[in-house]
Amino acid sequence: MGESNGLIGLKLIRKQKKYSQLKVALDLSISRESLSYYENGKRSPDIETLKLFSDYFNVSIDYLINGKEFSKE
C-alpha cells in the first residue's frame, strides 16, 4: 500500500460534510498531520483507525479506501 494515493473516500466524506482536518483530528484525538498523511497516502492507518473513521463518518471501510461502497458485481 506504499504507493497508494491515500484514502480517497476519507477526503471525500470529510469535504462533503464540510469538516476541517482540524475538527476531525480533535474529535478523534489524532493529530491533524496524521489525518493529512492518511488522506494523501503518506501513511496508512491501522485497522483500529480505519474503524474509527468508519464509525465517525458512518461509512464503510471500503468507502474510505475507494470512495465508493462495495458492490457485488
CYANA upper distance limits for C-alpha pairs under 8 A (distance plus 0.5 A):
  1 MET  CA     44 SER  CA      7.89
  2 GLY  CA     41 GLY  CA      8.09
  2 GLY  CA     42 LYS  CA      8.31
  2 GLY  CA     43 ARG  CA      8.40
  2 GLY  CA     44 SER  CA      8.39
  3 GLU  CA     41 GLY  CA      7.79
  4 SER  CA     41 GLY  CA      5.99
  5 ASN  CA     39 GLU  CA      8.35
  5 ASN  CA     40 ASN  CA      6.40
  5 ASN  CA     41 GLY  CA      5.29
  6 GLY  CA     37 TYR  CA      8.21
  6 GLY  CA     38 TYR  CA      6.22
  6 GLY  CA     39 GLU  CA      5.25
  6 GLY  CA     40 ASN  CA      4.96
  6 GLY  CA     41 GLY  CA      3.91
  6 GLY  CA     42 LYS  CA      7.66
  6 GLY  CA     43 ARG  CA      8.35
  6 GLY  CA     44 SER  CA      8.15
  6 GLY  CA     65 ILE  CA      8.00
  7 LEU  CA     11 LYS  CA      7.24
  7 LEU  CA     38 TYR  CA      6.62
  7 LEU  CA     39 GLU  CA      5.44
  7 LEU  CA     40 ASN  CA      7.53
  7 LEU  CA     41 GLY  CA      7.26
  7 LEU  CA     64 LEU  CA      6.21
  7 LEU  CA     65 ILE  CA      5.12
  7 LEU  CA     66 ASN  CA      7.41
  7 LEU  CA     67 GLY  CA      8.30
  8 ILE  CA     12 LEU  CA      6.84
  8 ILE  CA     39 GLU  CA      7.16
  8 ILE  CA     64 LEU  CA      6.83
  8 ILE  CA     65 ILE  CA      6.21
  8 ILE  CA     66 ASN  CA      6.18
  8 ILE  CA     67 GLY  CA      5.77
  9 GLY  CA     13 ILE  CA      6.43
  9 GLY  CA     63 TYR  CA      5.88
  9 GLY  CA     64 LEU  CA      4.47
  9 GLY  CA     65 ILE  CA      6.12
  9 GLY  CA     66 ASN  CA      6.25
  9 GLY  CA     67 GLY  CA      4.19
  9 GLY  CA     68 LYS  CA      7.51
 10 LEU  CA     14 ARG  CA      6.58
 10 LEU  CA     39 GLU  CA      6.98
 10 LEU  CA     53 PHE  CA      8.21
 10 LEU  CA     63 TYR  CA      8.28
 10 LEU  CA     64 LEU  CA      5.25
 10 LEU  CA     65 ILE  CA      7.65
 10 LEU  CA     67 GLY  CA      7.97
 11 LYS  CA     15 LYS  CA      6.64
 11 LYS  CA     39 GLU  CA      6.32
 12 LEU  CA     16 GLN  CA      6.50
 12 LEU  CA     67 GLY  CA      7.47
 13 ILE  CA     17 LYS  CA      6.63
 13 ILE  CA     57 PHE  CA      7.72
 14 ARG  CA     18 LYS  CA      6.65
 14 ARG  CA     19 TYR  CA      5.87
 14 ARG  CA     20 SER  CA      7.78
 14 ARG  CA     21 GLN  CA      8.32
 14 ARG  CA     57 PHE  CA      8.44
 15 LYS  CA     19 TYR  CA      6.54
 15 LYS  CA     20 SER  CA      8.10
 19 TYR  CA     23 LYS  CA      6.73
 19 TYR  CA     24 VAL  CA      7.19
 20 SER  CA     24 VAL  CA      7.02
 21 GLN  CA     25 ALA  CA      6.50
 21 GLN  CA     32 ARG  CA      6.44
 21 GLN  CA     35 LEU  CA      7.29
 21 GLN  CA     36 SER  CA      7.76
 22 LEU  CA     26 LEU  CA      6.52
 22 LEU  CA     32 ARG  CA      6.01
 23 LYS  CA     27 ASP  CA      6.53
 24 VAL  CA     28 LEU  CA      6.59
 24 VAL  CA     32 ARG  CA      8.45
 25 ALA  CA     29 SER  CA      6.24
 25 ALA  CA     30 ILE  CA      5.42
 25 ALA  CA     31 SER  CA      6.02
 25 ALA  CA     32 ARG  CA      5.66
 25 ALA  CA     35 LEU  CA      7.15
 26 LEU  CA     30 ILE  CA      6.98
 26 LEU  CA     31 SER  CA      7.91
 26 LEU  CA     32 ARG  CA      8.33
 28 LEU  CA     52 LEU  CA      8.13
 30 ILE  CA     34 SER  CA      7.32
 30 ILE  CA     35 LEU  CA      7.87
 31 SER  CA     35 LEU  CA      7.07
 32 ARG  CA     36 SER  CA      6.72
 33 GLU  CA     37 TYR  CA      6.63
 34 SER  CA     38 TYR  CA      6.71
 34 SER  CA     43 ARG  CA      8.12
 35 LEU  CA     39 GLU  CA      6.74
 36 SER  CA     40 ASN  CA      6.60
 37 TYR  CA     41 GLY  CA      6.32
 37 TYR  CA     42 LYS  CA      5.25
 37 TYR  CA     43 ARG  CA      5.70
 37 TYR  CA     44 SER  CA      8.31
 38 TYR  CA     42 LYS  CA      6.84
 38 TYR  CA     43 ARG  CA      5.75
 38 TYR  CA     44 SER  CA      6.24
 38 TYR  CA     45 PRO  CA      6.98
 45 PRO  CA     49 THR  CA      6.21
 45 PRO  CA     50 LEU  CA      6.79
 46 ASP  CA     50 LEU  CA      6.85
 47 ILE  CA     51 LYS  CA      6.69
 48 GLU  CA     52 LEU  CA      6.70
 49 THR  CA     53 PHE  CA      6.81
 50 LEU  CA     54 SER  CA      6.55
 50 LEU  CA     61 ILE  CA      6.83
 50 LEU  CA     64 LEU  CA      8.38
 51 LYS  CA     55 ASP  CA      6.59
 51 LYS  CA     61 ILE  CA      7.45
 52 LEU  CA     56 TYR  CA      6.55
 53 PHE  CA     57 PHE  CA      6.54
 53 PHE  CA     58 ASN  CA      8.46
 53 PHE  CA     61 ILE  CA      8.47
 53 PHE  CA     64 LEU  CA      8.38
 54 SER  CA     58 ASN  CA      5.98
 54 SER  CA     59 VAL  CA      5.61
 54 SER  CA     60 SER  CA      6.06
 54 SER  CA     61 ILE  CA      6.19
 54 SER  CA     64 LEU  CA      7.72
 55 ASP  CA     59 VAL  CA      7.41
 59 VAL  CA     63 TYR  CA      6.80
 59 VAL  CA     64 LEU  CA      7.68
 60 SER  CA     64 LEU  CA      7.04
 60 SER  CA     69 GLU  CA      7.38
 61 ILE  CA     65 ILE  CA      6.85
 62 ASP  CA     66 ASN  CA      6.51
 62 ASP  CA     67 GLY  CA      8.02
 62 ASP  CA     68 LYS  CA      7.46
 62 ASP  CA     69 GLU  CA      6.47
 62 ASP  CA     70 PHE  CA      6.67
 63 TYR  CA     67 GLY  CA      5.15
 63 TYR  CA     68 LYS  CA      5.08
 63 TYR  CA     69 GLU  CA      5.36
 63 TYR  CA     70 PHE  CA      7.76
 64 LEU  CA     68 LYS  CA      8.23
